[in-house]
Amino acid sequence: MVTEPAILTTPQTPTTPSLSKSTYWQQHVDYKMEIDMDVNTYQYKGKQTLVYTNNSPDVLNRVYYHLYFNAFQPGSEMDVRSRTIADPDRRVGDRISKLKPNEIGYIKVNSLKQNGKTLKHETVGTVLEVDLVKPIQPGESVTFNMDFDGQVPVQIRRSGRNNQEGVALSMAQWYPKLAEYDFEGWHAHPYIGREFHGVWGDFDVKLTIDKNYVVGGTGYLQNPNSIGHGYETGEINRPNTDKLTWHFVAPKVHDFTWAADPDYIHDTTQVPNGPMLHFFYKKTMSEEQKNNWKRIQPKSVEFMQYYSETVGKYPYKQYSIIQGGDGGMEYGMCTLLLGEGTYEGLIKGVISHEMAHTWFQFLLANNESKHPWMDEGFSTYIEYHGVNIIFNEGKTNPLEGVYNAYIALANSGREQPLTTHGDRYTFNRSYSLASYYKGGVFLSQLGYIMGEENLNLTIKKYFTDFVFKHPKPLDIIRTAEKISGLELNWYLTDFAQTTNTIDYAVKSVKGNSVTLERIGLMPMPIDLTVTYTDGVTEEFYIPLQMMRGEKPTAATIIKDWAWAYPTYTFETKKTIKSVEIDPSGLMADVDRGNNKK
């Protein structure tokens, strides 16, 4: 792990807004934290100095902090929701309700000051409500000083201690984290189970922990030699002391995550013209499992290269893949994941997806709670394409199974629009199918609408324009419009903001005349293959009138179809044998049985 700050290869957002150029603004935080961890009690003491810059045009009278660990207590909103939702996550179930006092999680704020003056604050579940002694003016920076105590919960989901794989500490969302404030106001949502949102800034963190523990996570280790850990060589020569202080610096991130265990093996692999990859996994695993962790390393390099080429260059000098012992979750410059899976399960099922999140949510930091489909779905899209290419699977449509999963949801009667907050889904499964699969279809089908090359250019432009920012759903559509020259807001409206479905049918074929029918409420342009009685095929393209243009195509372009007209008829020059709508399967038609006649 390198000791110098990251070299950012993409432009940074200035900390003070330039209203003459853009009305976009975002807040900025700089964290300095000193943490003392007791590995016997799993309790820790923290000192936090936070410099907060108000780049908004608003005067702020209050601030809020997230205290995520408080969710892991009997009677918390996460506990009750898990026990009352129709289809509880079996990994959580009623486990929180059974935690003993020494097994729960908590963050207790002992003192909090604004520029040296004591503040009134109240802990309400997983949120700290803070009244300021003096409002924060636009453009002003203030310093908050906090002393706090924490206890690491027995791992239920993502974060915690002593999980089923024996990892001692998986420390995600573990510190008092200032809530984001943007053009929509404060995002001080309670932690009920879904995703996160954070303020961009710089982190300087000192972790004091038992000398036998190996630590990996966000940022650059500043003192590998003084603590006896050769991060590039793997050599360990610990000083003769009970505890060591690991000093990490992480520039331009919106989170800080770490994991620690006395039995971690630490490997490194250099990505050519890219970051150093770090791998942390337990030496207590079976030989086969440890060998799987060796085998995933060259493929992880390939995924890092593929995503950098497909979306945009990874801008930091390191990325860590860490056995955290539960599922898989994306974090700043790292991921925590299950370690004991199969080789294919690790690399195809988890790492491919979590590494994709480095771009979609970590670097393009959409609000995961409000728009989980933007990161889960977009990550799914590039993940499936990456697996198809890296493992030479040769699939024409790598997301065919993703389409099928979305269509099953659309036909189930349980679908909710993608505007649904991540915690407000009636069913956990509906959340997953919508966010991962309908979100993946959103991007793939955009390629069907505007052309694959235009989609590829859109993804790159989206990264260039919104890296280190908080993009919104409209931003991906406006980017696509600028690349393609097409009007596309209708697509965002229907596919992401309603549960309208796509269903086009071949109504009749008579001689050389074809009549198509729109059955679903959602409009689409139509790709059509006509097979003539002489065996020759011809491709047709029917533009959607409200797009005000056509995608690049070699097909025969015929007259526009206006959405309000339920049927559309056209004639060919030869007698027709059969007609098929969208033979590529890239349009998410919920009833493909009527697409051919």
WOLINDA-V711964 format. One record per residue. N is the residue number from 1. RES is the residue in one small letter. PHI is phi as a letter, one per 20 degrees, with the letter a starting at -180 (999 if undefined). D_LAST is the distance of its C-alpha to the last C-alpha in Angstrom with 1 decimal. Layout:
n:N res:RES phi:PHI d_last:D_LAST
n:N res:RES phi:PHI d_last:D_LAST
This chain:
n:1 res:m phi:999 d_last:60.9
n:2 res:v phi:f d_last:62.2
n:3 res:t phi:d d_last:64.9
n:4 res:e phi:e d_last:64.4
n:5 res:p phi:f d_last:62.1
n:6 res:a phi:f d_last:58.5
n:7 res:i phi:e d_last:57.8
n:8 res:l phi:e d_last:54.9
n:9 res:t phi:e d_last:52.8
n:10 res:t phi:c d_last:51.1
n:11 res:p phi:f d_last:52.8
n:12 res:q phi:e d_last:54.2
n:13 res:t phi:f d_last:54.0
n:14 res:p phi:f d_last:57.5
n:15 res:t phi:f d_last:59.3
n:16 res:t phi:d d_last:60.3
n:17 res:p phi:f d_last:57.7
n:18 res:s phi:d d_last:57.9
n:19 res:l phi:f d_last:56.8
n:20 res:s phi:f d_last:57.2
n:21 res:k phi:d d_last:54.3
n:22 res:s phi:b d_last:52.1
n:23 res:t phi:e d_last:52.2
n:24 res:y phi:f d_last:50.9
n:25 res:w phi:b d_last:53.4
n:26 res:q phi:b d_last:53.6
n:27 res:q phi:f d_last:56.5
n:28 res:h phi:c d_last:58.4
n:29 res:v phi:c d_last:60.3
n:30 res:d phi:c d_last:62.6
n:31 res:y phi:d d_last:63.4
n:32 res:k phi:c d_last:66.5
n:33 res:m phi:c d_last:66.7
n:34 res:e phi:c d_last:69.2
n:35 res:i phi:c d_last:68.2
n:36 res:d phi:d d_last:70.4
n:37 res:m phi:d d_last:68.5
n:38 res:d phi:d d_last:70.2
n:39 res:v phi:f d_last:68.2
n:40 res:n phi:e d_last:70.2
n:41 res:t phi:e d_last:69.5
n:42 res:y phi:m d_last:66.2
n:43 res:q phi:d d_last:67.7
n:44 res:y phi:b d_last:68.1
n:45 res:k phi:d d_last:70.0
n:46 res:g phi:c d_last:68.7
n:47 res:k phi:c d_last:70.1
n:48 res:q phi:c d_last:67.7
n:49 res:t phi:d d_last:68.5
n:50 res:l phi:c d_last:65.6
n:51 res:v phi:d d_last:65.8
n:52 res:y phi:d d_last:63.3
n:53 res:t phi:d d_last:62.6
n:54 res:n phi:e d_last:61.2
n:55 res:n phi:e d_last:59.2
n:56 res:s phi:f d_last:57.7
n:57 res:p phi:e d_last:59.1
n:58 res:d phi:d d_last:60.0
n:59 res:v phi:e d_last:63.2
n:60 res:l phi:d d_last:62.7
n:61 res:n phi:e d_last:64.9
n:62 res:r phi:c d_last:63.4
n:63 res:v phi:c d_last:61.6
n:64 res:y phi:c d_last:59.7
n:65 res:y phi:d d_last:59.4
n:66 res:h phi:e d_last:56.9
n:67 res:l phi:c d_last:58.7
n:68 res:y phi:g d_last:55.7
n:69 res:f phi:f d_last:57.8
n:70 res:n phi:f d_last:58.8
n:71 res:a phi:f d_last:55.4
n:72 res:f phi:e d_last:56.5
n:73 res:q phi:c d_last:58.9
n:74 res:p phi:g d_last:58.7
n:75 res:g phi:n d_last:57.7
n:76 res:s phi:f d_last:56.0
n:77 res:e phi:f d_last:52.8
n:78 res:m phi:f d_last:50.9
n:79 res:d phi:f d_last:52.6
n:80 res:v phi:f d_last:51.9
n:81 res:r phi:f d_last:48.3
n:82 res:s phi:f d_last:47.6
n:83 res:r phi:e d_last:49.1
n:84 res:t phi:d d_last:47.3
n:85 res:i phi:f d_last:43.7
n:86 res:a phi:f d_last:41.2
n:87 res:d phi:c d_last:40.3
n:88 res:p phi:f d_last:43.3
n:89 res:d phi:f d_last:43.2
n:90 res:r phi:f d_last:44.8
n:91 res:r phi:f d_last:46.7
n:92 res:v phi:d d_last:48.5
n:93 res:g phi:l d_last:48.5
n:94 res:d phi:d d_last:52.1
n:95 res:r phi:f d_last:53.8
n:96 res:i phi:f d_last:55.2
n:97 res:s phi:f d_last:56.9
n:98 res:k phi:d d_last:58.9
n:99 res:l phi:f d_last:60.3
n:100 res:k phi:e d_last:64.1
n:101 res:p phi:g d_last:66.2
n:102 res:n phi:e d_last:66.6
n:103 res:e phi:d d_last:62.9
n:104 res:i phi:f d_last:61.4
n:105 res:g phi:d d_last:60.6
n:106 res:y phi:b d_last:62.4
n:107 res:i phi:c d_last:63.5
n:108 res:k phi:d d_last:66.7
n:109 res:v phi:e d_last:67.9
n:110 res:n phi:e d_last:71.7
n:111 res:s phi:b d_last:72.4
n:112 res:l phi:b d_last:70.6
n:113 res:k phi:c d_last:72.3
n:114 res:q phi:d d_last:71.3
n:115 res:n phi:l d_last:73.5
n:116 res:g phi:n d_last:76.1
n:117 res:k phi:d d_last:76.0
n:118 res:t phi:f d_last:75.0
n:119 res:l phi:d d_last:71.8
n:120 res:k phi:e d_last:70.9
n:121 res:h phi:b d_last:67.8
n:122 res:e phi:c d_last:66.1
n:123 res:t phi:e d_last:63.7
n:124 res:v phi:c d_last:60.9
n:125 res:g phi:m d_last:58.7
n:126 res:t phi:d d_last:57.1
n:127 res:v phi:c d_last:58.2
n:128 res:l phi:e d_last:61.6
n:129 res:e phi:e d_last:62.5
n:130 res:v phi:c d_last:65.1
n:131 res:d phi:e d_last:67.2
n:132 res:l phi:e d_last:68.6
n:133 res:v phi:f d_last:72.3
n:134 res:k phi:b d_last:71.4
n:135 res:p phi:g d_last:68.1
n:136 res:i phi:e d_last:66.3
n:137 res:q phi:e d_last:66.2
n:138 res:p phi:g d_last:63.4
n:139 res:g phi:n d_last:64.1
n:140 res:e phi:e d_last:66.6
n:141 res:s phi:d d_last:66.7
n:142 res:v phi:c d_last:68.3
n:143 res:t phi:d d_last:69.2
n:144 res:f phi:d d_last:68.5
n:145 res:n phi:d d_last:70.6
n:146 res:m phi:c d_last:69.6
n:147 res:d phi:d d_last:71.0
n:148 res:f phi:b d_last:68.7
n:149 res:d phi:d d_last:68.5
n:150 res:g phi:c d_last:65.4
n:151 res:q phi:c d_last:64.5
n:152 res:v phi:e d_last:61.6
n:153 res:p phi:f d_last:59.6
n:154 res:v phi:g d_last:58.6
n:155 res:q phi:f d_last:55.1
n:156 res:i phi:d d_last:52.5
n:157 res:r phi:b d_last:49.7
n:158 res:r phi:m d_last:50.0
n:159 res:s phi:d d_last:53.6
n:160 res:g phi:q d_last:56.7
n:161 res:r phi:c d_last:59.1
n:162 res:n phi:l d_last:59.3
n:163 res:n phi:f d_last:55.6
n:164 res:q phi:f d_last:54.3
n:165 res:e phi:e d_last:54.6
n:166 res:g phi:n d_last:58.2
n:167 res:v phi:f d_last:57.8
n:168 res:a phi:f d_last:60.9
n:169 res:l phi:c d_last:59.7
n:170 res:s phi:d d_last:56.3
n:171 res:m phi:d d_last:57.2
n:172 res:a phi:d d_last:54.4
n:173 res:q phi:l d_last:54.9
n:174 res:w phi:d d_last:58.4
n:175 res:y phi:d d_last:60.5
n:176 res:p phi:f d_last:61.0
n:177 res:k phi:d d_last:58.2
n:178 res:l phi:f d_last:58.5
n:179 res:a phi:f d_last:55.5
n:180 res:e phi:e d_last:53.5
n:181 res:y phi:c d_last:54.2
n:182 res:d phi:b d_last:51.8
n:183 res:f phi:f d_last:50.7
n:184 res:e phi:e d_last:49.4
n:185 res:g phi:o d_last:52.8
n:186 res:w phi:f d_last:53.7
n:187 res:h phi:d d_last:51.3
n:188 res:a phi:e d_last:53.7
n:189 res:h phi:f d_last:51.1
n:190 res:p phi:f d_last:52.3
n:191 res:y phi:e d_last:51.1
n:192 res:i phi:d d_last:48.9
n:193 res:g phi:q d_last:46.7
n:194 res:r phi:d d_last:44.5
n:195 res:e phi:l d_last:45.1
n:196 res:f phi:b d_last:47.7
n:197 res:h phi:b d_last:48.7
n:198 res:g phi:b d_last:51.8
n:199 res:v phi:e d_last:54.1
n:200 res:w phi:f d_last:54.3
n:201 res:g phi:r d_last:57.8
n:202 res:d phi:d d_last:60.1
n:203 res:f phi:d d_last:61.3
n:204 res:d phi:c d_last:64.6
n:205 res:v phi:c d_last:64.9
n:206 res:k phi:d d_last:67.7
n:207 res:l phi:d d_last:67.0
n:208 res:t phi:d d_last:70.1
n:209 res:i phi:b d_last:69.3
n:210 res:d phi:g d_last:70.9
n:211 res:k phi:f d_last:71.6
n:212 res:n phi:e d_last:69.7
n:213 res:y phi:e d_last:66.3
n:214 res:v phi:d d_last:63.9
n:215 res:v phi:d d_last:62.0
n:216 res:g phi:b d_last:58.7
n:217 res:g phi:r d_last:56.5
n:218 res:t phi:f d_last:56.1
n:219 res:g phi:n d_last:58.4
n:220 res:y phi:d d_last:61.0
n:221 res:l phi:f d_last:63.9
n:222 res:q phi:e d_last:67.0
n:223 res:n phi:c d_last:69.7
n:224 res:p phi:f d_last:68.5
n:225 res:n phi:f d_last:71.9
n:226 res:s phi:f d_last:74.0
n:227 res:i phi:d d_last:72.1
n:228 res:g phi:n d_last:72.0
n:229 res:h phi:d d_last:68.3
n:230 res:g phi:e d_last:67.3
n:231 res:y phi:f d_last:63.7
n:232 res:e phi:e d_last:62.9
n:233 res:t phi:d d_last:64.9
n:234 res:g phi:n d_last:64.4
n:235 res:e phi:f d_last:68.2
n:236 res:i phi:c d_last:69.8
n:237 res:n phi:b d_last:73.4
n:238 res:r phi:f d_last:73.9
n:239 res:p phi:f d_last:77.0
n:240 res:n phi:e d_last:79.5
n:241 res:t phi:b d_last:78.5
n:242 res:d phi:f d_last:76.7
n:243 res:k phi:c d_last:74.1
n:244 res:l phi:c d_last:72.4
n:245 res:t phi:d d_last:70.9
n:246 res:w phi:e d_last:67.6
n:247 res:h phi:d d_last:67.2
n:248 res:f phi:d d_last:63.7
n:249 res:v phi:c d_last:62.8
n:250 res:a phi:c d_last:59.2
n:251 res:p phi:e d_last:58.7
n:252 res:k phi:l d_last:55.9
n:253 res:v phi:c d_last:54.1
n:254 res:h phi:c d_last:53.2
n:255 res:d phi:a d_last:54.0
n:256 res:f phi:b d_last:56.4
n:257 res:t phi:c d_last:55.6
n:258 res:w phi:b d_last:57.6
n:259 res:a phi:b d_last:57.9
n:260 res:a phi:b d_last:61.0
n:261 res:d phi:a d_last:62.0
n:262 res:p phi:f d_last:65.0
n:263 res:d phi:d d_last:62.9
n:264 res:y phi:f d_last:60.5
n:265 res:i phi:e d_last:60.0
n:266 res:h phi:c d_last:59.4
n:267 res:d phi:d d_last:57.7
n:268 res:t phi:c d_last:56.8
n:269 res:t phi:b d_last:54.4
n:270 res:q phi:e d_last:54.5
n:271 res:v phi:e d_last:51.2
n:272 res:p phi:g d_last:51.9
n:273 res:n phi:l d_last:52.5
n:274 res:g phi:b d_last:51.5
n:275 res:p phi:f d_last:53.0
n:276 res:m phi:e d_last:54.9
n:277 res:l phi:e d_last:52.9
n:278 res:h phi:d d_last:54.9
n:279 res:f phi:c d_last:54.1
n:280 res:f phi:c d_last:56.0
n:281 res:y phi:b d_last:55.5
n:282 res:k phi:e d_last:57.9
n:283 res:k phi:f d_last:60.0
n:284 res:t phi:e d_last:60.1
n:285 res:m phi:f d_last:56.6
n:286 res:s phi:f d_last:56.1
n:287 res:e phi:f d_last:56.4
n:288 res:e phi:f d_last:52.7
n:289 res:q phi:f d_last:51.8
n:290 res:k phi:f d_last:54.2
n:291 res:n phi:f d_last:52.8
n:292 res:n phi:g d_last:49.3
n:293 res:w phi:f d_last:50.9
n:294 res:k phi:f d_last:52.2
n:295 res:r phi:f d_last:48.8
n:296 res:i phi:f d_last:47.0
n:297 res:q phi:f d_last:49.3
n:298 res:p phi:f d_last:48.0
n:299 res:k phi:f d_last:44.4
n:300 res:s phi:f d_last:45.5
n:301 res:v phi:f d_last:46.9
n:302 res:e phi:f d_last:43.6
n:303 res:f phi:f d_last:41.8
n:304 res:m phi:f d_last:44.6
n:305 res:q phi:f d_last:44.1
n:306 res:y phi:f d_last:40.3
n:307 res:y phi:f d_last:40.5
n:308 res:s phi:f d_last:43.3
n:309 res:e phi:f d_last:41.4
n:310 res:t phi:f d_last:38.1
n:311 res:v phi:d d_last:39.6
n:312 res:g phi:r d_last:43.3
n:313 res:k phi:f d_last:46.5
n:314 res:y phi:f d_last:48.0
n:315 res:p phi:e d_last:51.2
n:316 res:y phi:d d_last:53.5
n:317 res:k phi:e d_last:55.6
n:318 res:q phi:b d_last:54.7
n:319 res:y phi:b d_last:51.9
n:320 res:s phi:d d_last:52.7
n:321 res:i phi:d d_last:50.5
n:322 res:i phi:c d_last:52.5
n:323 res:q phi:f d_last:52.4
n:324 res:g phi:d d_last:52.6
n:325 res:g phi:n d_last:51.8
n:326 res:d phi:b d_last:48.9
n:327 res:g phi:l d_last:45.2
n:328 res:g phi:b d_last:44.8
n:329 res:m phi:b d_last:45.6
n:330 res:e phi:e d_last:46.0
n:331 res:y phi:b d_last:49.3
n:332 res:g phi:f d_last:51.4
n:333 res:m phi:m d_last:51.6
n:334 res:c phi:a d_last:50.8
n:335 res:t phi:c d_last:48.7
n:336 res:l phi:d d_last:49.9
n:337 res:l phi:b d_last:47.8
n:338 res:l phi:f d_last:48.1
n:339 res:g phi:d d_last:49.9
n:340 res:e phi:d d_last:49.6
n:341 res:g phi:f d_last:46.0
n:342 res:t phi:f d_last:44.6
n:343 res:y phi:g d_last:44.3
n:344 res:e phi:f d_last:40.6
n:345 res:g phi:f d_last:40.8
n:346 res:l phi:f d_last:43.4
n:347 res:i phi:e d_last:42.0
n:348 res:k phi:e d_last:38.2
n:349 res:g phi:e d_last:38.2
n:350 res:v phi:c d_last:41.1
n:351 res:i phi:f d_last:42.8
n:352 res:s phi:g d_last:39.6
n:353 res:h phi:f d_last:38.8
n:354 res:e phi:f d_last:42.3
n:355 res:m phi:f d_last:43.2
n:356 res:a phi:f d_last:40.1
n:357 res:h phi:f d_last:41.7
n:358 res:t phi:g d_last:44.6
n:359 res:w phi:e d_last:42.6
n:360 res:f phi:e d_last:40.5
n:361 res:q phi:p d_last:43.1
n:362 res:f phi:f d_last:46.3
n:363 res:l phi:e d_last:46.4
n:364 res:l phi:d d_last:43.8
n:365 res:a phi:e d_last:45.4
n:366 res:n phi:f d_last:43.0
n:367 res:n phi:f d_last:44.2
n:368 res:e phi:f d_last:42.7
n:369 res:s phi:f d_last:43.5
n:370 res:k phi:e d_last:41.8
n:371 res:h phi:c d_last:38.9
n:372 res:p phi:f d_last:38.4
n:373 res:w phi:f d_last:34.8
n:374 res:m phi:f d_last:36.2
n:375 res:d phi:e d_last:38.2
n:376 res:e phi:f d_last:36.4
n:377 res:g phi:f d_last:32.9
n:378 res:f phi:f d_last:34.0
n:379 res:s phi:f d_last:36.1
n:380 res:t phi:f d_last:33.1
n:381 res:y phi:g d_last:31.1
n:382 res:i phi:f d_last:33.8
n:383 res:e phi:f d_last:34.8
n:384 res:y phi:f d_last:31.5
n:385 res:h phi:f d_last:31.3
n:386 res:g phi:f d_last:35.0
n:387 res:v phi:f d_last:34.6
n:388 res:n phi:g d_last:31.7
n:389 res:i phi:f d_last:34.0
n:390 res:i phi:f d_last:37.4
n:391 res:f phi:d d_last:36.3
n:392 res:n phi:l d_last:34.1
n:393 res:e phi:f d_last:31.1
n:394 res:g phi:m d_last:28.7
n:395 res:k phi:e d_last:25.8
n:396 res:t phi:f d_last:23.2
n:397 res:n phi:c d_last:22.9
n:398 res:p phi:f d_last:26.2
n:399 res:l phi:e d_last:25.3
n:400 res:e phi:g d_last:22.2
n:401 res:g phi:f d_last:24.3
n:402 res:v phi:f d_last:25.6
n:403 res:y phi:g d_last:22.2
n:404 res:n phi:f d_last:21.5
n:405 res:a phi:f d_last:25.0
n:406 res:y phi:f d_last:24.5
n:407 res:i phi:f d_last:21.2
n:408 res:a phi:f d_last:23.1
n:409 res:l phi:f d_last:25.9
n:410 res:a phi:f d_last:23.8
n:411 res:n phi:e d_last:22.5
n:412 res:s phi:e d_last:26.0
n:413 res:g phi:n d_last:27.7
n:414 res:r phi:d d_last:30.5
n:415 res:e phi:f d_last:29.5
n:416 res:q phi:c d_last:32.1
n:417 res:p phi:f d_last:31.9
n:418 res:l phi:f d_last:33.1
n:419 res:t phi:f d_last:36.1
n:420 res:t phi:f d_last:37.5
n:421 res:h phi:g d_last:40.7
n:422 res:g phi:g d_last:40.6
n:423 res:d phi:e d_last:43.0
n:424 res:r phi:d d_last:41.3
n:425 res:y phi:f d_last:38.2
n:426 res:t phi:f d_last:38.3
n:427 res:f phi:c d_last:37.2
n:428 res:n phi:g d_last:38.1
n:429 res:r phi:f d_last:34.7
n:430 res:s phi:f d_last:33.0
n:431 res:y phi:g d_last:35.3
n:432 res:s phi:f d_last:34.5
n:433 res:l phi:f d_last:30.7
n:434 res:a phi:f d_last:30.9
n:435 res:s phi:f d_last:33.5
n:436 res:y phi:f d_last:32.6
n:437 res:y phi:e d_last:28.8
n:438 res:k phi:f d_last:27.7
n:439 res:g phi:f d_last:30.4
n:440 res:g phi:f d_last:29.1
n:441 res:v phi:f d_last:25.6
n:442 res:f phi:g d_last:27.3
n:443 res:l phi:f d_last:28.8
n:444 res:s phi:f d_last:25.9
n:445 res:q phi:f d_last:23.4
n:446 res:l phi:f d_last:26.1
n:447 res:g phi:f d_last:25.7
n:448 res:y phi:f d_last:22.0
n:449 res:i phi:f d_last:23.2
n:450 res:m phi:d d_last:26.3
n:451 res:g phi:o d_last:25.8
n:452 res:e phi:f d_last:27.2
n:453 res:e phi:f d_last:30.5
n:454 res:n phi:f d_last:31.1
n:455 res:l phi:f d_last:30.6
n:456 res:n phi:g d_last:33.1
n:457 res:l phi:f d_last:35.6
n:458 res:t phi:f d_last:35.1
n:459 res:i phi:f d_last:36.1
n:460 res:k phi:f d_last:39.2
n:461 res:k phi:f d_last:40.2
n:462 res:y phi:g d_last:39.8
n:463 res:f phi:f d_last:42.1
n:464 res:t phi:g d_last:44.6
n:465 res:d phi:e d_last:44.8
n:466 res:f phi:c d_last:44.9
n:467 res:v phi:f d_last:46.6
n:468 res:f phi:m d_last:49.5
n:469 res:k phi:c d_last:48.2
n:470 res:h phi:d d_last:46.3
n:471 res:p phi:f d_last:42.9
n:472 res:k phi:d d_last:40.9
n:473 res:p phi:g d_last:37.1
n:474 res:l phi:f d_last:37.5
n:475 res:d phi:f d_last:39.1
n:476 res:i phi:f d_last:36.1
n:477 res:i phi:f d_last:34.0
n:478 res:r phi:f d_last:36.9
n:479 res:t phi:f d_last:37.2
n:480 res:a phi:f d_last:33.5
n:481 res:e phi:f d_last:34.0
n:482 res:k phi:f d_last:37.1
n:483 res:i phi:f d_last:35.5
n:484 res:s phi:e d_last:32.3
n:485 res:g phi:m d_last:33.7
n:486 res:l phi:e d_last:30.7
n:487 res:e phi:e d_last:31.1
n:488 res:l phi:c d_last:29.9
n:489 res:n phi:f d_last:31.8
n:490 res:w phi:g d_last:28.8
n:491 res:y phi:f d_last:27.3
n:492 res:l phi:f d_last:30.5
n:493 res:t phi:f d_last:30.8
n:494 res:d phi:f d_last:27.4
n:495 res:f phi:e d_last:26.8
n:496 res:a phi:d d_last:30.5
n:497 res:q phi:d d_last:32.1
n:498 res:t phi:c d_last:29.7
n:499 res:t phi:d d_last:27.3
n:500 res:n phi:g d_last:24.5
n:501 res:t phi:d d_last:21.2
n:502 res:i phi:e d_last:18.1
n:503 res:d phi:b d_last:14.9
n:504 res:y phi:d d_last:12.3
n:505 res:a phi:c d_last:8.9
n:506 res:v phi:e d_last:6.2
n:507 res:k phi:f d_last:8.1
n:508 res:s phi:b d_last:7.5
n:509 res:v phi:c d_last:7.3
n:510 res:k phi:c d_last:10.7
n:511 res:g phi:m d_last:12.7
n:512 res:n phi:d d_last:13.3
n:513 res:s phi:d d_last:12.5
n:514 res:v phi:c d_last:9.9
n:515 res:t phi:c d_last:10.7
n:516 res:l phi:d d_last:10.4
n:517 res:e phi:c d_last:12.4
n:518 res:r phi:e d_last:15.1
n:519 res:i phi:e d_last:15.8
n:520 res:g phi:f d_last:18.3
n:521 res:l phi:f d_last:21.6
n:522 res:m phi:e d_last:21.7
n:523 res:p phi:e d_last:20.9
n:524 res:m phi:b d_last:19.5
n:525 res:p phi:f d_last:18.9
n:526 res:i phi:c d_last:15.5
n:527 res:d phi:e d_last:14.8
n:528 res:l phi:b d_last:11.7
n:529 res:t phi:d d_last:10.9
n:530 res:v phi:d d_last:10.0
n:531 res:t phi:d d_last:10.4
n:532 res:y phi:e d_last:12.3
n:533 res:t phi:f d_last:13.3
n:534 res:d phi:e d_last:16.6
n:535 res:g phi:n d_last:15.2
n:536 res:v phi:f d_last:16.2
n:537 res:t phi:d d_last:14.3
n:538 res:e phi:c d_last:15.2
n:539 res:e phi:e d_last:15.4
n:540 res:f phi:c d_last:15.5
n:541 res:y phi:c d_last:17.4
n:542 res:i phi:d d_last:17.6
n:543 res:p phi:f d_last:21.0
n:544 res:l phi:e d_last:21.9
n:545 res:q phi:g d_last:24.8
n:546 res:m phi:f d_last:27.1
n:547 res:m phi:f d_last:27.2
n:548 res:r phi:l d_last:29.1
n:549 res:g phi:r d_last:28.0
n:550 res:e phi:c d_last:25.5
n:551 res:k phi:f d_last:25.4
n:552 res:p phi:f d_last:26.5
n:553 res:t phi:b d_last:23.5
n:554 res:a phi:e d_last:23.1
n:555 res:a phi:f d_last:19.8
n:556 res:t phi:f d_last:19.8
n:557 res:i phi:e d_last:20.8
n:558 res:i phi:d d_last:19.8
n:559 res:k phi:f d_last:21.2
n:560 res:d phi:f d_last:21.7
n:561 res:w phi:d d_last:19.9
n:562 res:a phi:f d_last:22.7
n:563 res:w phi:g d_last:22.2
n:564 res:a phi:f d_last:23.5
n:565 res:y phi:e d_last:20.8
n:566 res:p phi:f d_last:18.1
n:567 res:t phi:c d_last:15.6
n:568 res:y phi:b d_last:15.2
n:569 res:t phi:c d_last:14.5
n:570 res:f phi:b d_last:15.2
n:571 res:e phi:c d_last:15.5
n:572 res:t phi:d d_last:15.6
n:573 res:k phi:e d_last:18.3
n:574 res:k phi:c d_last:16.4
n:575 res:t phi:f d_last:13.9
n:576 res:i phi:e d_last:10.3
n:577 res:k phi:e d_last:8.6
n:578 res:s phi:b d_last:5.5
n:579 res:v phi:c d_last:5.5
n:580 res:e phi:c d_last:6.7
n:581 res:i phi:e d_last:9.3
n:582 res:d phi:l d_last:12.6
n:583 res:p phi:f d_last:12.3
n:584 res:s phi:f d_last:16.1
n:585 res:g phi:m d_last:16.0
n:586 res:l phi:e d_last:18.9
n:587 res:m phi:e d_last:17.6
n:588 res:a phi:e d_last:18.6
n:589 res:d phi:f d_last:15.6
n:590 res:v phi:e d_last:16.8
n:591 res:d phi:b d_last:13.6
n:592 res:r phi:f d_last:11.2
n:593 res:g phi:f d_last:9.5
n:594 res:n phi:d d_last:7.5
n:595 res:n phi:e d_last:7.0
n:596 res:k phi:c d_last:3.8
n:597 res:k phi:b d_last:0.0
